[in-house]
Amino acid sequence: MALGSDNMPSGDGDSGAGAPQRRQPRSTEEAMVERGLKYLERLLLLVVVGMTLAATFVEVMAVWRARSVDLGDILLMFLYTEVIAMVSVFYTGRGLPIVFPIFIAITALSRLIVLQGKEMDPANILIEAGAILLLAVSAVVLLRFVRRLS
């Protein structure tokens, strides 16, 4: 379907100033492609959940064998939990999907600081802490901006 065809305004002034343009009904082919991509997206989200659950199981077994839990292990579990929550938001369509990768990045940076804190250059710790602050501020701005638009 081309713009300017008999069924759709061409946008060159035919339809009058400010007149709303109607969206042409989608073709069967477009609907099938969209439906197929949606199914593919959901399948890949299920693969992500499966891989996350497998990684969680491996980590829990490693902690069990070591009979010791440290802060790095707990933060890794938070990462896995946030990945599953992000998939849930993408799958259900509720919530703001962009915020969960920000949370995951914050947790990953925190884990990096915790695991390498003693061996890291203090300047690098400050840079990573600044990145965490920037990510946190961006998450707050996104959440407040979306709430105001709703």
ZAVO-184572 format. One record per atom (N, C-alpha, C): x, y, z; residue in three letters. Coordinates in steps of 0.1 Angstrom, whole numbers, padded with zeros to 4 digits, always signed. Layout:
<nodes>
XYZALA...
</nodes>
This chain:
<nodes>
+0009-0012+0000MET+0000+0000+0000MET+0009+0012+0000MET+0006+0021-0009ALA+0015+0033-0011ALA+0007+0045-0006ALA+0015+0055-0001LEU+0008+0067+0002LEU+0004+0074-0010LEU-0008+0081-0009GLY-0013+0087-0021GLY-0022+0079-0029GLY-0024+0066-0025SER-0033+0058-0032SER-0048+0062-0030SER-0057+0056-0037ASP-0071+0061-0036ASP-0077+0059-0022ASP-0071+0050-0014ASN-0077+0047-0001ASN-0071+0055+0011ASN-0060+0062+0008MET-0053+0068+0019MET-0049+0082+0015MET-0050+0092+0024PRO-0046+0106+0020PRO-0031+0106+0017PRO-0028+0114+0008SER-0014+0115+0004SER-0005+0124+0013SER-0012+0133+0021GLY-0005+0141+0029GLY+0000+0154+0022GLY-0004+0156+0010ASP+0001+0168+0002ASP-0010+0179+0002ASP-0019+0179+0012GLY-0028+0189+0013GLY-0042+0185+0009GLY-0044+0173+0004ASP-0057+0169-0001ASP-0067+0168+0010ASP-0063+0164+0022SER-0072+0161+0033SER-0076+0173+0041SER-0071+0184+0038GLY-0074+0196+0046GLY-0064+0197+0058GLY-0063+0210+0062ALA-0053+0212+0073ALA-0058+0207+0086ALA-0050+0199+0093GLY-0053+0193+0106GLY-0063+0182+0106GLY-0067+0177+0094ALA-0077+0166+0094ALA-0070+0154+0098ALA-0076+0146+0107PRO-0070+0133+0111PRO-0069+0123+0099PRO-0058+0117+0098GLN-0057+0107+0088GLN-0060+0093+0093GLN-0068+0086+0086ARG-0072+0073+0091ARG-0062+0063+0087ARG-0059+0054+0096ARG-0050+0043+0093ARG-0056+0032+0085ARG-0050+0028+0074GLN-0055+0018+0066GLN-0055+0005+0073GLN-0065-0003+0072PRO-0065-0017+0078PRO-0053-0024+0073PRO-0047-0032+0082ARG-0035-0039+0079ARG-0039-0051+0070ARG-0029-0055+0062SER-0031-0066+0053SER-0030-0079+0061SER-0035-0090+0056THR-0034-0103+0062THR-0019-0106+0064THR-0011-0103+0055GLU+0004-0106+0055GLU+0010-0099+0067GLU+0007-0086+0068GLU+0012-0078+0079GLU+0008-0083+0093GLU-0005-0087+0094ALA-0010-0093+0106ALA-0003-0106+0110ALA-0001-0114+0100MET+0006-0127+0102MET+0021-0125+0106MET+0027-0116+0100VAL+0041-0113+0104VAL+0042-0107+0118VAL+0033-0098+0121GLU+0032-0093+0135GLU+0030-0104+0145GLU+0020-0112+0142ARG+0017-0123+0151ARG+0028-0133+0153ARG+0035-0136+0142GLY+0047-0145+0142GLY+0058-0139+0151GLY+0061-0126+0149LEU+0071-0120+0157LEU+0068-0119+0172LEU+0055-0117+0175LYS+0050-0117+0189LYS+0053-0131+0195LYS+0049-0142+0187TYR+0052-0155+0192TYR+0067-0158+0194TYR+0075-0153+0185LEU+0089-0155+0186LEU+0095-0148+0198LEU+0090-0136+0200GLU+0094-0128+0212GLU+0091-0135+0225GLU+0078-0141+0225ARG+0075-0148+0238ARG+0082-0161+0239ARG+0085-0167+0228LEU+0094-0180+0229LEU+0108-0176+0234LEU+0114-0165+0229LEU+0127-0161+0234LEU+0127-0157+0249LEU+0116-0151+0253LEU+0114-0147+0267LEU+0114-0159+0276LEU+0107-0170+0271LEU+0107-0182+0279LEU+0120-0189+0279LEU+0128-0188+0268VAL+0142-0193+0268VAL+0150-0185+0278VAL+0149-0172+0279VAL+0156-0164+0289VAL+0153-0168+0303VAL+0140-0171+0306VAL+0136-0175+0319VAL+0142-0189+0322VAL+0141-0198+0312GLY+0147-0211+0314GLY+0162-0211+0317GLY+0169-0202+0310MET+0184-0201+0312MET+0186-0195+0325MET+0178-0185+0329THR+0180-0178+0342THR+0177-0188+0353THR+0167-0196+0352LEU+0164-0206+0362LEU+0175-0217+0363LEU+0181-0221+0352ALA+0192-0230+0352ALA+0204-0224+0359ALA+0207-0211+0356ALA+0219-0205+0362ALA+0217-0203+0377ALA+0204-0200+0381THR+0201-0199+0395THR+0203-0213+0402THR+0199-0224+0396PHE+0201-0237+0401PHE+0215-0240+0403PHE+0224-0237+0393VAL+0238-0239+0394VAL+0244-0231+0405VAL+0240-0219+0406GLU+0246-0210+0417GLU+0241-0216+0431GLU+0229-0220+0432VAL+0224-0225+0445VAL+0232-0238+0449VAL+0234-0246+0439MET+0242-0258+0441MET+0256-0255+0445MET+0262-0245+0439ALA+0276-0241+0443ALA+0276-0236+0457ALA+0266-0228+0461VAL+0266-0223+0475VAL+0264-0235+0484VAL+0255-0244+0480TRP+0252-0256+0489TRP+0265-0264+0491TRP+0273-0266+0480ARG+0285-0274+0481ARG+0295-0267+0490ARG+0296-0254+0488ALA+0306-0246+0496ALA+0302-0244+0510ALA+0289-0246+0513ARG+0283-0244+0526ARG+0286-0230+0532ARG+0286-0220+0522SER+0289-0207+0526SER+0282-0197+0516SER+0276-0187+0522VAL+0270-0177+0514VAL+0277-0163+0516VAL+0281-0157+0506ASP+0287-0143+0508ASP+0278-0133+0500ASP+0281-0121+0502LEU+0273-0110+0496LEU+0273-0111+0481LEU+0283-0115+0474GLY+0284-0116+0460GLY+0273-0126+0455GLY+0271-0137+0463ASP+0261-0147+0459ASP+0247-0141+0460ASP+0245-0134+0471ILE+0232-0128+0473ILE+0229-0118+0462ILE+0239-0110+0458LEU+0237-0100+0447LEU+0234-0107+0434LEU+0241-0118+0432LEU+0239-0126+0420LEU+0224-0131+0419LEU+0219-0135+0431MET+0205-0140+0431MET+0196-0128+0428MET+0199-0116+0433PHE+0191-0104+0429PHE+0191-0102+0414PHE+0203-0104+0408LEU+0204-0102+0393LEU+0194-0112+0386LEU+0195-0124+0391TYR+0186-0134+0384TYR+0171-0131+0387TYR+0168-0126+0399THR+0154-0123+0402THR+0150-0111+0393THR+0158-0101+0391GLU+0155-0090+0383GLU+0153-0093+0368GLU+0161-0103+0364VAL+0159-0108+0350VAL+0146-0114+0348VAL+0142-0122+0358ILE+0128-0128+0357ILE+0117-0118+0358ILE+0119-0108+0367ALA+0109-0097+0368ALA+0109-0089+0355ALA+0120-0087+0348MET+0120-0080+0336MET+0113-0087+0325MET+0115-0100+0324VAL+0108-0109+0315VAL+0093-0108+0317VAL+0089-0108+0330SER+0075-0108+0334SER+0069-0095+0329SER+0076-0084+0330VAL+0071-0071+0326VAL+0070-0071+0311VAL+0079-0076+0303PHE+0079-0076+0289PHE+0067-0085+0284PHE+0065-0097+0291TYR+0055-0107+0287TYR+0041-0101+0290TYR+0039-0095+0302THR+0026-0091+0305THR+0022-0077+0299THR+0032-0069+0296GLY+0030-0056+0291GLY+0027-0046+0302GLY+0027-0050+0315ARG+0025-0041+0326ARG+0038-0035+0331ARG+0038-0023+0334GLY+0050-0017+0340GLY+0059-0010+0329GLY+0070-0005+0333LEU+0079+0002+0324LEU+0091-0007+0321LEU+0092-0014+0310PRO+0102-0023+0307PRO+0117-0018+0308PRO+0119-0005+0305ILE+0132+0000+0304ILE+0138+0002+0318ILE+0130+0002+0329VAL+0135+0004+0342VAL+0142-0009+0347VAL+0138-0020+0343PHE+0144-0033+0348PHE+0158-0035+0344PHE+0162-0032+0331PRO+0176-0032+0328PRO+0184-0023+0336PRO+0178-0011+0339ILE+0186-0002+0348ILE+0188-0008+0361ILE+0178-0014+0367PHE+0180-0021+0380PHE+0190-0032+0379PHE+0190-0039+0368ILE+0200-0050+0366ILE+0214-0044+0366ILE+0215-0033+0359ALA+0229-0026+0358ALA+0233-0021+0371ALA+0224-0016+0379ILE+0228-0011+0392ILE+0232-0022+0401ILE+0225-0034+0401THR+0229-0045+0409THR+0242-0051+0404THR+0244-0051+0391ALA+0257-0057+0386ALA+0269-0048+0390ALA+0267-0035+0389LEU+0278-0026+0393LEU+0280-0027+0408LEU+0270-0029+0416SER+0271-0031+0431SER+0279-0043+0433SER+0275-0054+0426ARG+0282-0067+0428ARG+0297-0066+0424ARG+0300-0058+0414LEU+0314-0056+0410LEU+0322-0049+0420LEU+0316-0039+0426ILE+0323-0031+0437ILE+0325-0040+0449ILE+0315-0048+0453VAL+0316-0057+0464VAL+0327-0067+0462VAL+0327-0073+0450LEU+0336-0084+0448LEU+0351-0080+0446LEU+0352-0068+0440GLN+0366-0063+0437GLN+0370-0050+0445GLN+0362-0047+0455GLY+0364-0034+0462GLY+0377-0033+0468GLY+0383-0043+0474LYS+0396-0042+0481LYS+0407-0040+0471LYS+0406-0046+0460GLU+0417-0046+0450GLU+0416-0035+0440GLU+0404-0028+0440MET+0402-0018+0430MET+0409-0004+0434MET+0412+0003+0423ASP+0417+0017+0426ASP+0405+0025+0431ASP+0407+0033+0441PRO+0396+0041+0447PRO+0390+0050+0436PRO+0397+0055+0426ALA+0391+0063+0416ALA+0381+0055+0408ALA+0384+0042+0405ASN+0374+0033+0398ASN+0361+0031+0407ASN+0363+0029+0420ILE+0352+0028+0428ILE+0343+0040+0428ILE+0349+0052+0428LEU+0341+0064+0427LEU+0334+0065+0413LEU+0341+0061+0403ILE+0334+0062+0389ILE+0323+0052+0389ILE+0324+0040+0394GLU+0313+0030+0394GLU+0302+0035+0403GLU+0305+0041+0415ALA+0295+0046+0423ALA+0287+0058+0416ALA+0294+0066+0409GLY+0288+0076+0401GLY+0279+0071+0390GLY+0283+0060+0384ALA+0274+0053+0374ALA+0262+0048+0381ALA+0263+0042+0393ILE+0251+0038+0400ILE+0242+0049+0403ILE+0247+0060+0408LEU+0239+0072+0410LEU+0232+0077+0398LEU+0239+0078+0387LEU+0233+0082+0374LEU+0222+0073+0370LEU+0224+0060+0371LEU+0214+0050+0368LEU+0202+0051+0377LEU+0204+0053+0390ALA+0193+0055+0399ALA+0185+0067+0396ALA+0192+0078+0393VAL+0185+0091+0390VAL+0177+0089+0377VAL+0183+0082+0367SER+0175+0080+0354SER+0163+0071+0357SER+0164+0061+0365ALA+0152+0053+0368ALA+0141+0061+0375ALA+0145+0070+0384VAL+0135+0078+0391VAL+0128+0088+0381VAL+0136+0094+0373VAL+0131+0103+0363VAL+0121+0096+0353VAL+0125+0084+0349LEU+0117+0076+0340LEU+0103+0073+0346LEU+0104+0068+0359LEU+0092+0064+0366LEU+0083+0076+0368LEU+0088+0087+0372ARG+0080+0099+0375ARG+0074+0104+0362ARG+0082+0104+0351PHE+0078+0110+0339PHE+0066+0102+0333PHE+0067+0089+0334VAL+0057+0080+0329VAL+0044+0081+0337VAL+0045+0083+0350ARG+0034+0084+0359ARG+0026+0097+0356ARG+0034+0108+0353ARG+0027+0121+0350ARG+0020+0120+0336ARG+0025+0112+0327LEU+0019+0111+0314LEU+0006+0102+0315LEU+0006+0094+0324SER-0006+0084+0325SER-0018+0091+0330SER
</nodes>
